[in-house]
Structure formats: structure tokens, C-alpha cells
Amino acid sequence: MLNKKICMVGAFAVGKTSLVKQFVEGIFDEKYHTTIGVKIDKKVIEKDSKSDTVQLMIWDIEGVDVFTNLKPTYLRGSSGIILVVDGTRRKTLEPTEEIISIIKEHLGNIPIVLLINKSDLETSWQFQIEDTLTLGIADSNIFKTSAKNDNNVESAFERLVELISK
Amino acid sequence: MNNEIVVLKTILQQMGVAGFRLKDDGFFVPLFDLPEWFSQLYKNKFTVYPENDHYFLGVAFPFIENFLFDAEQVWSKVESDSLYSGLWTEELQDGTELYLEAEAINANGQAVLLFTNETTHFDVRHKVFQAARDLALKNEQLENTVQKHQRQLQQQLEGYCTQSTSFGELTKDIEKESSAVLICRQDGGVEVYNKALIDIYSLTNKFEMQKESLLEKWVKEAERIYPEIHRVLEVGEHWEGEFESTDNLNNKKWIRLMIAPIVDDQRNVVHYICIANDISESRISLSELERITQVDANTKLPNRRSFWTFLSDQIEQKRLVGGQLGLFYVDLDHFKQINDNLGPEQADFLLNTVATRLKRNLKKKDFVAHLGADEFAVITTDYRDNDCLKKIAERIVSGIYREVSFNEMTLNVSASVGIAIYPQHGNSARQVVKSADFAMYHAKEMGRNQYQLFGPNNITESIPKLHIEQGIRKAIKNQEFELVFQPQICIGEKDIYRAEALIRWNHPTLGTLKPNNFIPVAEESGLIIEIGRWVIDEACSALMLFSNNNLKVKIGINVSPKQFKFSNIANDIVEALSKYSVNPSQLELEVTESAFMEDMDDVIKQLQDVRKLGVSISLDDFGTGYSSLSYLKNLPADLLKIDRSFISELPDNKQSKTIVDSLINLAHELSIEVIAEGVENEQQLQYLKDLGCDYFQGYLFHYPLHSERLLELYQNLTKIDAS
């Protein structure tokens, strides 16, 4: 079984922890609990053959805000990144370019999947997928997700697994 | 030296630290017994039990595996250094979350890895960040609402401007609009504006607004953070942003401005539609957010986080350019008791009072922080020598040591202060703080309400909780406790000798420990019940020894409030009296005021039961806690012991004189006898004698003695009396 480290990054309160919780435990909590530091969860992704099975080591990293920057040392050894933004908050797009440049500086061209979270509130979204074009992420690696409704959560993680397994 | 190492190890254990040394073969081995939380966690993470004490920390903890790369850098350096990992979360088997931090230390070439369990402090830290981020989210929502409104308004105004040639109707329509509106020509000449604009800029009339083009002013102000604004407007594009602006009265305001150019058929700008909102409030709360992460919400002093940042920065600066700094660690005496009994609101009031007193007694340059609960810290870089530091400490101690008045009572508040100096007492922030903490603990040991400068003795005298708790059970079994007796002297004639029994712990590695070193821990852990029974038994055994030698002696024993709550003290006494055939009148219970705080009626009933047996009751440390004299008449007391803190200030301190005078008079009025504790010189004795004090106890007469020595003393005194 392969072990792969992936990191959840993005602005604060975009739903990184909720996405992990939904993906790993199938649970969603309405209340916002801010993350401090790092929490690591594991999830095995079964494949057809045992040798293809991957154990994901998911690093849920504290969101970026005026008090907290992304620590590049946390990214070390990552095979892929899940970058999360909140569709209902345009502001969460603001730190993404800098986050991507940190990732590229320290990890080179590793796979990044962009999750525009809170698709259950899509009518209140403040931006569209087109607004993320400048980030240089391929359409096939961008997912509209909802941790609340479990919309596309598994697909997004599986896409990253697919990319890092190539 | 070995003793110090034992103490240091147990201190680290008590702090919830798991310490490892990296061996040459690449394995981690514990530096000392691992705390329970770590063992549990390790078992949960790594099922193979460590052989030969070899721990696979990188395998068990992926976070640490990653951190080891950075730690290696620290360990490979020639000079001592350290590095923190940042906080991470682990889960125990039952789902309990632990919040941990690792520190890699290069200790003179030794690679050390410490795991600190931050779970107890996490809640406070989390609350601050949660509040800060919740507030930031609210501000974002507010800004979004403003933005949405501005855009809708802009669309309406654009429609009007393109369809109409005059602004007559529009002026009326926008008058009551909450956003400020200005429509102007390309040169800035005012065409239409509304009341909201007048309000934001504190303008009085149109003439004032026309003195200077507001559009020009905005562009100038905005270009400090939006240098592209000129270009955007020149090419006739829409612009929006937030910047600081100055109103007509020179007040600074944060403005959210949207500028939409209206162009003619030839793409020439004919009007600018400007919509502005004052967003100062949300900006202020943002700066407030930054502030609350640095400031204690109650005392408004810099908080623990801010303290560590400041101290680390100062030490780094001193390391680079040379120099020293003094750290004062200030801990209020008996705060837990106050908090438990008065409640959090009054405790907050007390902390605020202390914060004010601290600031008043220090220079503006000195950094004062509230580290949480009853702990404060002061950092000073502005001093000449150690004497100066001592003078500052004296100011802190005496500045705090005054009464605090609450609604219904007055409380004497005091603090113990430890001083440590960078670089003499530590070359890192953490080490300097530890040294100051040791010194503060030493000050508490020495009787509280005083300061101590860090010295080697502080370490050995600071005995950590864990070590104590683990040892107490063994101590009873191994007969490591003993009672010593300090005589209480009567100047006049009495037919009985008196002494107070004091417990000592002859610890196998730490030497003789005084009650302050272990009784608080025993009370917390419940082991005090067992110790209390042992004391009663041992005191009765000593009384039997005196009786067998034809000496009439009365022994006072200290009783913990917990004994009233969790044991049947009357039964314990009856058993011991009967076991040693002791007359109950030879035993006295010394009870502190705090015993009455939780359930006064029940304690009074238990004391009455004890008294019915013939055992007398004395009120210990009187005056140090809740100086409400009114309830004294309700207590079943035969004696009142005036606390040493008042006696030590006699006969010079006017306040102490008044208190002692009043206490003696009041007690005598109630037919209660009085003992003065801590009598150390002739002047004190004379003063107390003049007031009619009944008994005296202190080093002026005798240090505490073993029962055999006390027996000898009383036998000699009996011979003198007889002759």
C-alpha cells in the first residue's frame, strides 16, 4: 500500500476541516470551529488491485488570515495539494495566488486540486469558476464541493489521488 | 547536583513534558519517566511496545517525522539552539484530542526533543482565535453588503445619467440614501451630492465642498494603496476600493469608494458617479482583532502570547548587541481561594486592581503583562545592577500589598515575586521564565508577600507536584513523615505546656520537606485525608509519651478543610485518643478561616462535636483571608492565632498594629485566648505583652523540636519551676 501525504490549504473558514471530516468520517458539523496548527487524518483509498491502494495522510493546515501565514515546512513531502476557497466569500480568493507560489517554490509542479466549497449555497456565490482562471488550474482539477451535502467531496479527493498516482 | 537533576526532571514531568534524547544509533530514548498521556498516545499510535526504551517517534507521529528535518538543522549546529514545531493535534483511542508542541533543543551538543502537552492552555488560545475569526467573518459580510448596495445604486445612477439631461429629480431621490453620493464633472466640479456625503466629511455647505475637488482628494488618498487609480479613471474604467480618508475636521476615516465614469458617444468622460461609505467601524474592529490576540481582555495588559513575543525579541536583541534584562514573575498569594469563594467577577475585579497597582509602581518603559489567572510578568531593560532590580521588586510587592475592598468585605492582597536575569539565569526566553518561576516559588516558600532573586537554592526548594503526589502514599507506608513541635510560650502562669505539631517529610532523595512543599498537593489529590489521620494518631502518640513522663502538655494539630468535607474527623480523633489513652483536653485542632468558606454550618457542627469530646479549637492564620470579624462570634473557637504576617511588621507598621490590637481586644471580649505566631524579636514580644496577648510562638523562643527534645525541654522547665 502506498502512503501519500496531501495538504489542505486555503484561507480561514473556507471549510477545509469540514471537507476532511466529511471525506474521512462522513460527518458534517454546522458550527465553525477554527483550526489552530495542524491535524493529520488518514484515509485508505481502495483500488482494484491491492498494490494500487493508497493510504492518504491528510494534513489539515490552519487557514491563512492576518494572524497566520502558510508555513512552508508543513508542506514538505506532500504529493498533492487541495486548495480550498469559499464560493460565498470572494475574499478567500485573495490569498490563493500567494499560496500557489509558496507551493511551487517549495514543492515544484505538484498536483493541485481546487475546491470551490459551499456549493449548497451556490445562489449566494460571489464569484464564478472563471474568476479562478488566473490560478492556472485545469478545469478538470476544479470542483464545486459541499462538505454539508457531501457534494463532489469524494470525487475531488479521488481526482487528486489519480493525479498523484500517475 | 543529582538532587537538582531529579528535581528538574520532575518539574518537566509536571509541566506535561515528554523528553527524549537522540542517540547516535538514531533512536530516541526518554530522558526521564514519560508522562501518562504520552505513553497512552504512543501506544495508540505505535502498537509495538518500545524495546530497550527505543522510541520510533518519527514513525508514530507523521508530524514529528516532518519536524525532524528542521530539528536536524538545530542539532547539527555547533552552538546551543532550539526550534518549536508549532501546534498539532493528536487523538487518544477514546477520541480525546491532545494539543501538542515539540521543541528540538541542541543542549551543548546533545540532541533533545521535548513534547509539551498544551491541551490545558488550548481552550483559551482557541477562544481568542475563534472570536477573532468570527469577527473577521462578520466584517466580511458587512463589507459585502455595502459593496452590493453600492453596485446596485451605481447601476441606478448610471441609468439616470444616461437617460436624463438634468439632475433635478435625482437630487431629491438620493437625498435620503444611506451611501454618500457625489456626481461630478471630469474636472471635479460638483453636480449632485447628498446629505450622507456632507455627514461623512463633516461639511457645512456646498461652498466648502467646492473649495477642493473631492474627487481629486479621493484619488490622492487612494493612490497610496491603489497606485493604478489614475490610469483606471483616465481610460474611463470603473474603480472601487477601500482607503483612509480625512474629513473636514481632520478626522481619519476608512472609506469604501466606488467611482463609475459616464462616457459620451465619443468615449469622453462626462461625469463621474462616486458612491462612498464610511467603513471605519469594521476597520476599527479589525485592528481591535489584532489587538485582542495580544491583550488580556480583563486587565487590558499584554497577554501571554504578547509577553513571549516581547521577551523573545528582547532576548534576541540583547544576544546581538549585548546587554541584560530583568524578568519579574509575579504570582498572587491565595488567589485560588479567592476565586473559589468570591466568584469570577470579584476575582476579575481583584486582578484589575492588581494590574493597576503594578502599572502605577513601574516606569512606563517597563513591560507589564498578564499571563493568565493570578500570574503577571514585568520585563525591564532599564536598570543598572541587581540592587536596582531588588528595589523594583520591593516596589511591586509593597505596591500590591494593600487592602482591596469588595461590596461586603475587605481582603488583604499580596504577591510573591521571582526575579531572573538574562543572560545570567538563562540564555533563552523559556529558560529565563523558568528561572523566574523557580524564584517566585521560593518566595512563596519563604512565607509569601516577598521577592526572591533566582539562585541555585531555588531549584531544590521548588518541589514539583507530580513528584510529591507519587511519593506521598509511599511516605506514609515507609514512615517518612514525622511531627516536630514548636512550643507556645505563656509569660504568665499556666498549668499546662503547649506546642504546635508541624509535619515534616523526610524524603528519600529530596531531603526534609516542609508542609508548603506537599500539603497543597495532598489537598488537591485527596491524600490529605490519610495524612490528616496520621497526624492525629502521631500527635496522640506523642501526648502519651509526655503523659508517661508526668508532663501535662497540650498539642495543637493543623486540620485541612478537606478533612471536614471528606472524612469524619470526630471519629478519627476518638479512635486515636482511645488508642493512646489520651485526655481530650490535651489535644487542640487548628483550623484556618478557609475551612468555613464552603459549608460553614456543617464545619461548625463538626467542630462542636469535637469540642464536646473535650478537644479545644483554635483559629489559625487569623486575619489573612476574609477579614470579616463579624462571624467570629459564631465560631466554636477557644483560641485565635494571629498570623505571622501581622506580627512581623510590629511594632513599626501602623496598620498591623491596629489590626493586632483590634484582634486581641475582640477575642478577649468573646472570651477567646490569643496566640501570636512568628514572634522573632524582643520588641514584638514587648508590644504583644502590653496588649495582653496570651501566648507566643516563634523563633525568639524555640525552633520546632523533635518529641524527644521537647520532652527534655519540658522536663528541664519542670525542674526549674520546681526549684
Boltz contact constraints between the chains, C-beta under 6 A:
constraints:
  - contact:
      token1: [A, 12]
      token2: [B, 133]
      max_distance: 6.0
  - contact:
      token1: [A, 13]
      token2: [B, 133]
      max_distance: 6.0
  - contact:
      token1: [A, 13]
      token2: [B, 137]
      max_distance: 6.0
  - contact:
      token1: [A, 34]
      token2: [B, 129]
      max_distance: 6.0
  - contact:
      token1: [A, 34]
      token2: [B, 130]
      max_distance: 6.0
  - contact:
      token1: [A, 34]
      token2: [B, 133]
      max_distance: 6.0
  - contact:
      token1: [A, 36]
      token2: [B, 87]
      max_distance: 6.0
  - contact:
      token1: [A, 36]
      token2: [B, 129]
      max_distance: 6.0
  - contact:
      token1: [A, 37]
      token2: [B, 86]
      max_distance: 6.0
  - contact:
      token1: [A, 37]
      token2: [B, 87]
      max_distance: 6.0
  - contact:
      token1: [A, 37]
      token2: [B, 88]
      max_distance: 6.0
  - contact:
      token1: [A, 38]
      token2: [B, 88]
      max_distance: 6.0
  - contact:
      token1: [A, 39]
      token2: [B, 89]
      max_distance: 6.0
  - contact:
      token1: [A, 40]
      token2: [B, 62]
      max_distance: 6.0
  - contact:
      token1: [A, 57]
      token2: [B, 62]
      max_distance: 6.0
  - contact:
      token1: [A, 73]
      token2: [B, 70]
      max_distance: 6.0
  - contact:
      token1: [A, 76]
      token2: [B, 66]
      max_distance: 6.0
  - contact:
      token1: [A, 91]
      token2: [B, 140]
      max_distance: 6.0
